[in-house]
């Protein structure tokens, strides 16, 4: 499937050929990293080939959302709590029927400059590789959130993540430190997945924004084994791993239909 990236080719890659996830891809999620960004990066990199320096971190999220939609048959079922009465609301988002705005980057978004005193700072759009560097730096550390934050500022300013540059970041004027995150937020791109919901109890209406985390594609070992158990009398394990999720469902439907004929 040809996917036009929301970064609009800003870092060098405008589109990628993304294949549909298979059970062999889901199998890898059983032992995958717990870091959200690294998980998504590894999952997506198994579905298409790309130079991580030529796509953005938000491109990775965009590709992940497309893959997740394929696994969920283009429908995301979710639950939220009513902000007024705390009632649980069940709803679903359809990639086929609901409106999905896609924000893209402008060609002038790659860098911007800000001067504080005699120092001029240049802000940079973060590449997928920057994301890997940032999250690997803070991986499995007790202060991971703070380390990721500092490493993000390093990369936005175009610095390598080194002890020396981390100390430089810590000494930055607060205005620059905050401006780095405002720059990232201002240049967010990709799908805007929202859904209007209504509380069945108090009738309060709200619009919910869905953030697709790793839970949308992760599978645990018992579930994975149970899926294979449904077809193990008909298909060997290697062939099972090559099924996409829609193919698996269609095969199960076929087996059920054949079983009914024999009743």
C-alpha positions, 0 to 999 in steps of 0.5 A, a space after each residue: 500500500 502506498 502511503 503519502 507521509 504527512 511530513 510531505 517529504 520535508 526530510 527527503 521521503 514523501 511516500 512509503 510502501 507499507 505492507 499489511 501486518 501479519 501474525 509474524 509481526 504480532 508475534 514480535 510484539 510479545 517480547 517487544 520493548 515497553 518504550 512507546 516510541 521505540 515499540 512503534 518504530 520497530 513495528 513500523 520498520 518491520 512493515 516497510 523500508 525507510 531511511 530513519 533520517 528521512 522521515 519524521 517521528 510523526 511519520 512513524 506515528 502515522 504509519 503505526 496508526 494505519 497499521 493499527 487500523 488494518 489490524 482492527 478492521 478499520 474500526 477502533 472500539 474505545 471506552 471513556 468516562 463521562 466528565 460530568 457523572 463518570 459513567 463509562 461510555 462505549 463508542 467506536 471510530 471508523 476509518 471508513 466512515 468518520 472524518 479524519 483530518 491529516 495535518 501536513 508540514 509546510 516546506 518552510 517548517 524544517 527549521 526556525 530561529 530564535 535569538 536570546 541576547 547574543 545567542 541565536 538558536 536554530 530549531 529542527 524538525 525531529 527525524 525518526 532517527 532522532 526519536 530512536 536516539 532520544 528514547 534509547 538514551 532514556 531507556 530503562 532509567 529511573 529518570 527516563 522522563 527527564 532524560 527523554 525531555 532533555 534529549 529532545 531539547 538537544 535534538 531540537 536544537 541540532 545537538 548530539 546527545 552527549 553528556 556535555 550537550 545535556 549539561 548545556 541544555 540544563 543551563 539554557 534560558 527557560 524561554 529556549 527550553 520551553 520554546 523547543 517543546 512549543 516548536 515540536 507541538 506547533 509542527 505536529 503532523 499526521 492524523 487527527 482522530 476524534 469522535 463525538 460521544 454522548 453520555 447515555 446517563 446524563 446526555 453530556 456531549 464531548 469530543 474525544 481525541 484517540 491516541 493510538 498507543 502500543 496496546 492497539 497492536 500488542 498481543 500476549 502469548 496466551 491470545 497468540 496461542 489461542 488464535 493458532 489453536 483455532 486453525 492448527 488442524 488445517 494450517 501449519 504454524 509457518 503458514 499461520 504466521 503469514 496470515 494477515 488479520 483479515 485473511 485469518 478472519 476470512 479463513 475462520 469464517 470459511 471453516 465455520 461455514 464448512 462446519 455448518 454444511 456438515 451438521 
